[in-house]
Amino acid sequence: MFRTDDFNELSMLHKAVIAAKFSGAPADDELASDPTLAGVSDRIYDALAKEAEKRKSGPDEYWQDWRRINTSQGYRGQWRTAVIAARRDFMLQNAKPEERISIAKCYLSPFTCTEGELRAFLDEVDGKTGNHSLDELAKEHSFTGASLLGCSCELGGLAHIVLMEKGGRVCDIFFSGVRSFELSSAKGMSPDTIDIVDKMTMSSGKTHKLEAVLSAGREKKKLCVEATSVDYWL
């Protein structure tokens, strides 16, 4: 059986587990909610904090605060990454209420959170929080010149668009009940090239619609999404 109480080894193990669970682009989606990995991540953190205490690497309060999950919608970290991963989890969607709480704990481990925060996490996964009008988003923000960091559409009718404004602020837009999705790509465009928004229009009504013209050098792309529901986080 593998055992270690070396602080550096524990620290590296902890970083590896956090990367696997919260990278935002996991090689295996199941890692984010796997109960075995959740338990291992808790044990690694406990051992790391214990060794840190021996080394006088910080007061107990520091390690307790460090382990607390940050629930801010604007915080682009573990909370929002876990929400995005959980939205792809069909087992979570169909689970009973008590099972959903247990699954939520797995998604957020080794970070600690209250019962209310666990329910808030599930509300965000279900799209019950956030903002639901693209008209309001268009009034408050112009994404002309923004970078398209990511764009995906799944068979279940979910789409996700990630934009970064010039100042570095990131906006995640989630669509559900997608009626149409189009991303036309030009021949010869390098996959490593960042797409820049030349023009974007957004509207909300009976349906929510986003249209954008993107450029990467001399090449152009067109992005169109139409869906029944939308929410976003800045």
N, C-alpha and C positions, 0 to 999 in steps of 0.2 A: 504494500500500500504506500502511495506517495504521501510524504509528510514534509512540511517545511515550516520553520518559524523565522526564516531569514526575511528581514524587513524589505529588502530590495526585490526579492523574489515574490513576496506577497503583493508588493506594490505593482509589479509588472503583471502578475496574474489578474489583479483587480482591473487594471487598465485594459487588458485583453478582453475580459468579460464585458466590461462597459462598452467597449468598441463593438463587440459581437451583438449586444442587445440594443444599443442606441446609436449605431452609426448612421441610420437613416437609409442605408443601402445594404442590408445584410445579405450574405450569400445564401442564407436559409431563413425564411420568414419565421419558422417555428421556434428559432432561438429566442425571439423576443418574449414569448410567453411560456416557454418550456418550464414546467415546475421543478424539474431536476436542476436545471441551470439556475433558476431563481434561488433554490436552496443553497447551491454551491456559492453563488454570488454573495448571499447573506453570510455564509460561514467565512468566506475570504475576507469580507469587510470586517467582521468581528475579530478575526485573527490579526488583521492589519491594525485595527484600532488598539488592540491589546498590546501588540509589539510597539506601537507608537507611544503608548503610555509608559512602557518600560524605558524607552529611549528619551522620555520627556520631550516628545516632538510636538507637544501642544496640549493645552488643558482639555479635560473631558468635554467641556462645553463646545470647544472647537470641532471635535469629531462628531458630536451629536448634531451640531448645526450643519456641518458639511454633508451629513447624510440626509438631511431634510430635502424633500423634493421641492423644486421651485415651480409653482403652479401658474405663474404669470402667463397669460396668452401671448404676450409679446416676447417671451423668453424662448429663443430658438435653441432648445436643449433637450434634456431627457423627457420632459413632460410632453412636449408637442411631438417629438419623435415617436414616443409610445402611443400617442393618440392616432397618429398616421398609420402605424403598424396595426393597431387594434381594429381600425376601420376595414382592414382586409381580412379579418378573422371571422369566417362564417360560423365557427363553433361558438364564438362569443355572442354573436347575434342571436343564436338559437338557444342559448343556455338559460337555465332558470335563474331567478334573481340572486339566490345565495351562491350559485356557481359563478355568476358574473363578477361578484365581489372577489372571490378567490382568484379568478383569472386576472382581474385588474391588479391584484397584489403581485402576481407573477410578472406582469408587464413592467411594473414600477420598481421591483426589487433591483438592487439592495437598498433603494431609497425608502425612507419611512414617510408615511402620510396618515392622516386621520381618516376615520370612517366617512366623514363628510367630503373629504378630498377624493376618496375612492369613488363616491357617488358622482361627484363633479366630473371626474375623469370619464366615467361611463356616459354621463350626459353629453360631454364633448364628443365622445366616440359616436353617439347616436345623433349628433347634429342638433342638440337641443340648446346649445349656447353658441356664442360667436355672433356674427353679423350676417344678415340674410338679404341684403339688397345691393345689387351691383350698381344701382343708381347712386346710392350713398357713397360707395367706394369710388366711383368716377368723379363725384363732386369733391371729394377730399384729396384725391391723389391723381396725378397724371403720370402714367407709366411710359410716356414717350422717352426713349433713351435708356429704358430699363433693360436688364439682362434677363433672358429666359433661362432659369437654372434647371428646370425640369418640367416635363409634360408627359402625362400618361393617361390612358383610358383602359378600363378593365371590362371584362365580359359581363360583370354584374351590374353595369350601368353606372360605375363610379369613375370620375375623372379628377385629376389633381394637377394644378398648374402652380409653379413656383417662380415668382418674379423678384428681382432685386433692383430697387431703385438706385439712382446714381449715388445717393448718400450712403448706400450700404444696407438700408432697411429692407427686410425680406417680407414678402407677402405670400401666404399660402392660400390658394382658392380651391375649395372642394365642391365638386358638382355631383349630385346624385340624380337618378332617373334621367340619365343622359339620353337625349333623343337623337342627337347627331354630333359627330366629332370628326373634324377634318384637320389634318396637318399635311399640307402639300410640301414636298421637299424637291429642291432643284438638283439636277444631276451634277455630280462632281463636287458637291459640298462636303467639306471635311467634317467628319463626326466630332472632331475636337474643337471646332469653331463655335464660339458663343454667339447665339442669336440675339440681336438687339431689336427692341421694339421701335419701329418707325411710326406706327400709328395703332391706336387701340380704341375701340368703342365697346361700351358695356351698357346693358339695359336689363331691367327687371319688370315683370308684369305677370301674365299667366305663365310665361316661361322666362328663364334667365338666359341671356345670350351674351357671348363674348366673341369679338372678332378682332384679329390683329394682323398687321403686316409686319413681318420680321425680315431682317437683313443680316447677312454675314458676308462682309466684303461686297462683292458685286452680285451675289446670289440673293434671291428673295424666297420667302416662305409665307404661306397664309395659314393662320390658325383660326378655326371656328368651333365653338362649343355651344350647344343649346341643351338645357336641362330643366327639369321641373323644380329642383331645389338647389340652393347654393349656400355656403357659408364660408367665411374667410377669417384669417388671423394675421395681424400685422405685428 
